[in-house]
Amino acid sequence: MRKILLKILAVFVLAAANYPTYAQEWEQSNGPNGGAISGLTILGNSTYASIGSTLFYKEAGGIFKTDDNGLNWIPMNTGLLNTNIKTVYTKDTVLFAGAIAGSDAAEAGVFRSFNGGQTWESCGLTSQTISSLIHQGDYIFAGTAGGVYRSSDNGNTWVVKNTGLASGGVQDFAKNDTYLYVVKGSSVHRSVNFGDTWTAINTGLPGFGPFKWVETIASKGDTLYVGTRTMTTTQDGIYRSTNSGSNWTLTGLSNVGVNEVFTKGNDVYAALPGIGVKKSSDNGTTWNVVNLPIGQNSFIANTENIFSGNGTIGVFRSVDDGQNWNLVDNGMRGQCIRTLGANSNTIFSGTALCGVYKTTDNGQNWVASNNGININTNTIQTLDIFGSNIFITAYGGGTLIPYRSNDDGENWTALNLIDPPQSYAAIGDTIFASLYVAHSYDDTLQIWRSSDAGATWELTPGLGIGVQMTGLLTTINTNLFLFTNSKVYRSVDNANSWTEISNLNSAFKVTVCNSKLFCSTTSGIYKSDDLGITWMYANFSQQAMHLVSNGNKVFAEIDREIYVSINYGESWVRIDDETIASTSIFPYVYGYALAATNDFIFTGVGHKSVWKSDFSEMAAPAQPGPITGSDTPCIGSTVTYSVANVSGVTYTWQFPADWTLLGGSGTNEVTVEVGTQSGIIIVTPSNSYGTGSSQTLSVTPVPVVPADVSITADNNPSCPGFDVTFTAIPVNGGNPFYDWYVNGVSVGTNQATYSYIPANNDQVYVVMTSDLSCISNNPATSNTITMVMSVLNPVSVSITADQNDVCAGTQVTFTATPVNGGNPSYQWYVNGSTVGSDQ
C-alpha cells in the first residue's frame, strides 16, 4: 500500500509540427532496467510491481510481473489506458491497480484484472488519482484526494465513505481482524463497520497542522505502527499502539521522517527519507540499519522472500529476513531517461533518478556506471562525449555537480570549476566549457579550457560581449563556435580571441552535420553552410528541444515528437509512433532525449527506458527488383504487374499511352488492360524521405489469333473389326494438348493421332488446347467424323481345267473363278505343295 502527496502540475502544450510521417519501426532496448517503483503485491506464486510518478502521465512503465521471485520481470499492461500506476493490490484472485490522473483524467482511476494481469479493464473512479487500495471482507476500498471509496462488486460501482473523516487526501490504509484503518490528511481513523463510519484515533500522536502529517500505517494484529513526517522532524518517527489505535506512544525511532512502515512476523521496517531503511525486532524499542538504499517506499513478502520497492532504482529482494538485499530488476524496463550520448563504442544514458548507464552492444545489455558520483546527485542533467572523455552534470538535493570520466564512464571525478558548465566542445585534446557565472563582475559568460581531459582548467581571455546568459559551444575542425543570446562568435585560436560573425537570436541547441551548422532557436531551426557567417531557414518552424546529427542525418525532438532530415534541412519527416508515445506533462524537461550512432537513433521514453530505431530505414527507397509480368502480353487482355513490396513505400506506375490501369494504384501490384502500343512499363518507388530509382520492363503487345483444329480418318467407310487412324490438323496450336472423344467420352491420349476399331455410327472428334499466349477460341473443338461400317460379303473361288483324262505329258490349264474377290491374289497347290502364286 502506498500514498501520494498531491501536487499541482504545470502543463506545457506545444503545437505539433506538420510534416510527413514515416512508419519507422522502434524497438525497446534491454534497459536500463529498474524504475520508480510505486507499489508491490503478490497473487499466488507471482509478484507484481507498479511503476509510476507524478511527473508523468500515461507513459510510465506500468505493471511488471515475476514468477521466479524477481529474477526476471515481464510487462503486464494490456488494456491499461494509463501505465502511470501509483498502487497495485490483490483481492482474492483479482488484481487492482490505481492510476495517477493527469490532463486526461478519464484514463485514470481504478483498473482490474481477472486473469493475473494478462488483460486489464477500467472499473471506475476515472477522474481521480488512486493513492492506495485495500480490501476487507467482500469490499475493496480506494483512497483518493477526495477521500475513501468502497465497492462491493469488485469495482463495478463505487460509493464514497467519508463519514467522520478529516479533510485531506488519503495517504494509506491498514487493517486487522476487527478494524479498517485509514490515514487521511493529518489524522488516523478506524472503522468497525466496513467504512460506513469512521472514528479519529490520534491520542498520543503529535499535534498536526500545515506541513505536519501521518504518512503511513501498518498493522500486526492489534498492534499498529504509524510513521509521521513534518517540516522540522522534531515530532517525527514511528508511533506504536497496542490497543488497535486507541492510544499511541513514540518508539525508539524518533526525530526522523518516515515514508513507509511495514511488518513481517516480529519485524518492523521503516523507510526514512534521506537516510534509508531501519528495522526493529523488539516492537520498536531499538532499530538497526538495513542494507537498502535511500528511496524505499513499498514492501511485500511471501513465505521465503521480502521485496522492497525503491522510488528511483527498482525492486530489491531479501531471502534471509532482511539481513541482505539484492537488486532484482532484469526485464523491468521502467527508467526515466533524461539525456543520451554516444561515442564510437558506447551508448550512455543519463537517467532522471539513477545516474548513468551504458551499453556497448547497442542496448542488448546495460550496466550502471556511477562510480565516483555522489549518491545524492543521481539526476543527470547533461551528457557530453568526446571520445573516451565524458562530461555530465548531476543534480540532487538542490545541488548541481559537474563530473568527468576519462575511461569511458568507468570512474567519475568532480570538475574543479566554479559553476556547472552550460556546454562543452573539443578541438583535438583541448576541452572547452562555457559557464554562466551570475556573480561575475565583468562577463557573466565565461569560456574555460582544459588540455588534460578536464583535470585542470584555465579561464580564457574575457569575451567582452557584455551580459549573456546563453553560451552554446560546438566545433568544426579548428573552428570554435559560441552561440549567445543573440549572436554567433568564432575563435580560430583556441578561445584566445573571438570574432562576431553573425546575428542569431535565442539559440537553444546546436549540432554539426558534415561541416554544416544547425541551430535550434525559438523561431525554428536554422543552418549555415559557411562556418556561421550566413544563416538560412532549415524548414523547421518550431524550437527543437533536442538536436543531434550523424552522417547526413539531422534529428530534432519537439514536444515528444521526433523528426529527421536526410537532406540537410530541405525537408523533415516525423518518425516517432505509438510504440514510443509519450504524454509527459513537462515536455521541456522530459522530452525524448536523442543520441545517434552509425547504425541507430536512440531515444528515452518517459518511464520506459531506452528505445532505438535502425538508420537503414531512413532513406529514399532503393530501386525495386525486376518487374514481374509478361513482356509480350495479349492485346485487350487483363494482366498483373508487380515488384517486391517494401513497407512504407508508395509505387507510381507508368504504361504505354493506350493501356488502362484497372487497379492497385500506388501499390507494388497493379492490374492493367493491355492496349496495342508497345513501350516501357516504369515503376518508381517513393516514401516520406524521397523518390528512389525506377525499374523498367519493355513490352510488346501481341495480337490475338484464333485457335482451330480439324481431323481426318484413314478409312471411312471401314469394315468391322479393323483399326481406323484419325489425325488432328492444328491451326495456331503451338505445342498443343489433345483430348480425343468418342461418342462424347474422353479417351485422352494427348497425341496428334488416335487409332481404334470403330463401330458403325461412332462419332469421333478432338479438343485442342493451344499453348500460345495470345489465342482466342481456345480450346478449339474439331469437326466430328461419323464412322460407316460396310457389310461383310462371303469370299469363294472355283477352278476349271481345259481338259481332263489326258495322256501323260499333256499340259493342262486350270482357271480360277473368284466370288467377291475384288482384285485377288492366288496361291496354287498340286498335291498339297505350292506351285505358283498370283496367277
Sequence and secondary structure as in RCSB ss.txt:
>XXXX:A:sequence
MRKILLKILAVFVLAAANYPTYAQEWEQSNGPNGGAISGLTILGNSTYASIGSTLFYKEAGGIFKTDDNGLNWIP
MNTGLLNTNIKTVYTKDTVLFAGAIAGSDAAEAGVFRSFNGGQTWESCGLTSQTISSLIHQGDYIFAGTAGGVYR
SSDNGNTWVVKNTGLASGGVQDFAKNDTYLYVVKGSSVHRSVNFGDTWTAINTGLPGFGPFKWVETIASKGDTLY
VGTRTMTTTQDGIYRSTNSGSNWTLTGLSNVGVNEVFTKGNDVYAALPGIGVKKSSDNGTTWNVVNLPIGQNSFI
ANTENIFSGNGTIGVFRSVDDGQNWNLVDNGMRGQCIRTLGANSNTIFSGTALCGVYKTTDNGQNWVASNNGINI
NTNTIQTLDIFGSNIFITAYGGGTLIPYRSNDDGENWTALNLIDPPQSYAAIGDTIFASLYVAHSYDDTLQIWRS
SDAGATWELTPGLGIGVQMTGLLTTINTNLFLFTNSKVYRSVDNANSWTEISNLNSAFKVTVCNSKLFCSTTSGI
YKSDDLGITWMYANFSQQAMHLVSNGNKVFAEIDREIYVSINYGESWVRIDDETIASTSIFPYVYGYALAATNDF
IFTGVGHKSVWKSDFSEMAAPAQPGPITGSDTPCIGSTVTYSVANVSGVTYTWQFPADWTLLGGSGTNEVTVEVG
TQSGIIIVTPSNSYGTGSSQTLSVTPVPVVPADVSITADNNPSCPGFDVTFTAIPVNGGNPFYDWYVNGVSVGTN
QATYSYIPANNDQVYVVMTSDLSCISNNPATSNTITMVMSVLNPVSVSITADQNDVCAGTQVTFTATPVNGGNPS
YQWYVNGSTVGSDQ
>XXXX:A:secstr
                    B     EE S   EE EEEEEEETTEEEEEE  TT SS S EEEEESSTTSS EE
  TT S   EEEEEEETTEEEEEE   S GGG EEEEESSTTSS EE S TTS   EEEEETTEEEEEETTEEEE
ESSTTSS EE  TT  SS EEEEEE SS EEEEETTEEEEESSTTSS EE  TTS    TTEEEEEEEEETTEEE
EEEEESS TT EEEEESSTTSS EEEEEESS  SEEEEETTEEEEEETTTEEEEESSTTSS EEES  TTEEEEE
E SS EEEEESSS EEEESSTTSS EE  TT EE  EEEEEE SS EEEEESSS EEEESSTTS  EE  TTS T
T  EEEEEEEETTEEEEEEEETTEEEEEEESSTTSS EE   SS  SEEEEETTEEEEEEE TT SS SEEEEEE
SSTTSS EE       S    EEEEETTEEEEE SSEEEEESSTTSS EEEEE  SEEEEEEETTEEEEEETTEE
EEESSTTSS EEEEE S  SEEEEETTEEEEEETTEEEEESSTTS  EE   GGG    S HHHHS  EEE SSE
EEEE TTS EEEEEGGGSS        BS SS BTT EEEEE    TT EEEEE  TT EEEE TBSSEEEEE  
S  EEEEEEEEETTEE   EEEEE  B  EE EEEEEESSSSB TT  EEEEEEEES SS EEEEEETTEEEEE 
SSEEEE   TT EEEEEEE   SSEES SEE   EE  B      EEEEEES  S  TT    EEEEEES SS  
 EEEETTEEEEE  
